[in-house]
Amino acid sequence: MSWEDKVRRVVPYVPGEQPKKRNVIKLNTNEFPYPPSPVLKEALKNTDQESYRLYPDPYGEPLRSAIGECYKVSPERVFVGVGSDDVLSMAFLTFFNSEKPVLFADITYSFYDVWADVYRIPYERIPLNEDYHMVKEDYLRENGGIVIANPNAPTGISEASDPDFFESIVKGNPDSVVIIDEAYVDFSDSSMLCLTEKYDNVLIVQTFSKSRAFAGMRIGFAIGNEKLIKYMNDVKFSVNSYTMSRAAIEYGIAVLKDKDYFEETVKKLINSRERIKKELKELDFEFFDSKANFIFATHKKLKAEYIFKELKKQDIYVRFFNKARIDNYLRITIGRDEDMDRLIIALKDIISKG
Ligand SMILES: *Cc1c(COP(=O)(O)O)cnc(C)c1O
């Protein structure tokens, strides 16, 4: 048996392209289009460089406490990680450890099946209905755990319009951990954080990467019952004690504290999203009612892949997934207003020629 037969093989997750070219309009990875809070400049100036000699706090303190304060929960109920990808991966490793399949939607964040594969966790993809909504009854049967992105990616659909949706899944699965991935929740008003007060089997995962304009700093967090968080930390400390750098801890607190800037820029983005919905409709696009910072759209006449390639020729990058059920859709991140204006001009041009 060669060493290659012993390799833990996996088909990796493919992140959206990060083009090297300048002047690209980048609407392909759901980054926030505005810079991080300006208070960051001050924090960078005042940082204690001498302290970088020392290891950071293994729990990510005092960032963990700052997050706790912001969401009105004790620090013992907060877990911080290197982006929510790290947090989700640790949660998979900690809570999904049975012979029964973990359940998630057939169309959702495409990292879930990659983590399940790399950790050898059995799983089952549950088809969304014909309107691309989840059917809650599908999640009320024996399983090894459940993970739900809400708002969902890449559709942008939130299931919170049914006020009972999440609670009935959490309540109906007392023997499994239910992870709710709220990467886009700040662009909606549908956080299920309140469920963590009432149930010990629900974990809410959020990130600084989207609404807080901090994808490059890699900060994500989870909030849950104290016991859940303790188990996650046990696993994390068995892999890598010092995940959060001193810089991430310090600058994370700085941007978290600037609530006004956060609320103002998120509001601006939501306004752009709603404006773009109208403009796309006029161009014969159809799309879901996105509650995220992107729109998942299909054109009535032109193929998504064709539009994707034509936009790229004009240095406008959007995301196209060559996957069943969604291979005629484009996921368009909401950018600055001037970026969106250029997108609309480019789309008009492509449609008139197409
Ligand atoms: C972007 C995203 C994440 C992870 O982002 P991080 O940068 O690792 O925090 C997690 N889940 C979903 C659904 C996402 O879209």
Ligand as a Chemical Component Dictionary entry (heavy atoms), coordinates in Angstrom:
data_LIG
# 
_chem_comp.id                   LIG 
_chem_comp.type                 NON-POLYMER 
_chem_comp.pdbx_formal_charge   0 
_chem_comp.three_letter_code    LIG 
# 
loop_
_chem_comp_atom.comp_id 
_chem_comp_atom.atom_id 
_chem_comp_atom.alt_atom_id 
_chem_comp_atom.type_symbol 
_chem_comp_atom.charge 
_chem_comp_atom.model_Cartn_x 
_chem_comp_atom.model_Cartn_y 
_chem_comp_atom.model_Cartn_z 
_chem_comp_atom.pdbx_ordinal 
LIG C1 C1 C 0 -19.786 33.489 3.354 1  
LIG C2 C2 C 0 -20.464 32.350 4.064 2  
LIG C3 C3 C 0 -19.906 31.722 5.183 3  
LIG C4 C4 C 0 -18.539 31.894 5.701 4  
LIG O1 O1 O 0 -17.868 32.997 5.595 5  
LIG P1 P1 P 0 -16.608 33.304 6.489 6  
LIG O2 O2 O 0 -15.904 34.317 5.688 7  
LIG O3 O3 O 0 -15.816 32.057 6.669 8  
LIG O4 O4 O 0 -17.155 33.822 7.775 9  
LIG C5 C5 C 0 -20.653 30.749 5.824 10 
LIG N1 N1 N 0 -21.862 30.397 5.410 11 
LIG C6 C6 C 0 -22.423 30.953 4.345 12 
LIG C7 C7 C 0 -23.775 30.522 3.925 13 
LIG C8 C8 C 0 -21.737 31.940 3.629 14 
LIG O5 O5 O 0 -22.276 32.452 2.536 15 
# 
loop_
_chem_comp_bond.comp_id 
_chem_comp_bond.atom_id_1 
_chem_comp_bond.atom_id_2 
_chem_comp_bond.value_order 
_chem_comp_bond.pdbx_ordinal 
LIG C1 C2 SING 1  
LIG C2 C3 SING 2  
LIG C2 C8 DOUB 3  
LIG C3 C4 SING 4  
LIG C3 C5 DOUB 5  
LIG C4 O1 SING 6  
LIG O1 P1 SING 7  
LIG P1 O2 DOUB 8  
LIG P1 O3 SING 9  
LIG P1 O4 SING 10 
LIG C5 N1 SING 11 
LIG N1 C6 DOUB 12 
LIG C6 C7 SING 13 
LIG C6 C8 SING 14 
LIG C8 O5 SING 15 
# 
